[in-house]
Amino acid sequence: MKCLRVFLPIPFLVIVLTCCTITSQLRVFQIEILKPGIFNVPENLTVAVINRDLFRSDTCTFYYSTGYFKVQDTTLLTKRDTTIKYQSLYEMVKDTSIKYQNLSDTCVNALITYLEKASYFQKVIPFSDSLNFLLNVPGRIETRDKLFEKTKSDVCIFLDYFYLNSTYNKYFTFPATFRANLLWTVVFKTDSLAYSYNLTDTLFFDQTQVNSYARYKGKTLGQLLNNSANYLGRSFGPKVIPTWTQVDRMYYKSQNTEMLKAEKLALNQDWLKAAEIWNRETKNKNKKIATKASYNMAVACEMEGKPDAAIDWLVKSYRYLEKNNENHRKNCQRYVNILVNRKKEIERLDKQMKRTLNSSEN
């Protein structure tokens, strides 16, 4: 199963590791690969997304730090305990216009939008009202059967907790900093276990970004928080379903005429013809050319969905220069590690996707 969609050439970035060595010939390009979700959720199911809000965030008042220390009685500070006093005296400001319930709803809706656009599931059912009508006791659903009967779904995704430890001061280099802590829970109709994922992240907004919200006069912090809630909801999407992700790969460039021909073919995404030339050059009497060609053969094999063959070519490439080029050895080992991990990802994709990827995804 090939999980490569597009070969995307970008302006060459030269990786200069050691002057006058083979590794100074490395170039970087980007491809898109399909990465699996972490929950092994099959496609074509019906999914309910629910803001369960176990900790009743609608009852919590929003506070943020100004980033300044507030010391009411400096006579209490000594050289010995200054650090302790300062750590506990950050100035906190209450903002009643910001509601955690609204932010968590925004987060859930962002995830729903992400899943709907992906068209991976047969249906995505939103329950942004926290499913209170299903709960006899707030925060607890009576039985699993009742949950799936009333949601008419195969999978339920809950946002159980949403919190942002916020610092906002328009005079700072990064005026807004939000340390996020979210708890997501995924429950399957056919599985007796529930799976939780604690998502932590830190979001920074620089002066330019903050200024772009200045037109909201007095609501800049609220807009930044809403933007953050949107991002946090979308960022959970790739944990649930397979997602196309852009990654870097490297190949060796050479001034050898045949190698230049192969490079041109590869840049035009004709990997099979490029591989024909590289394969011949792996037998070149010039060990450096043979080394580069073998490494590039590994890249071509990955592009054609053959990670095992790619690893074999990397071993051959390493052996050409194993005695006198530590940097090349590390490059080969790094790529082997990437390919081993990629094989595991493809195995997980097979479990998550019921049908073979369409040729348009190759």
Helices and strands as residue ranges (DSSP letters): E 4-8, E 14-15, G 22-25, E 26-35, E 46-51, G 57-59, E 61-69, G 74-76, H 82-87, E 90-99, H 100-118, E 123-127, G 132-134, H 144-151, E 155-168, E 176-188, E 194-205, H 207-211, G 214-216, H 220-240, E 243-252, H 257-267, H 271-281, H 287-303, H 307-320, H 326-352, G 359-361
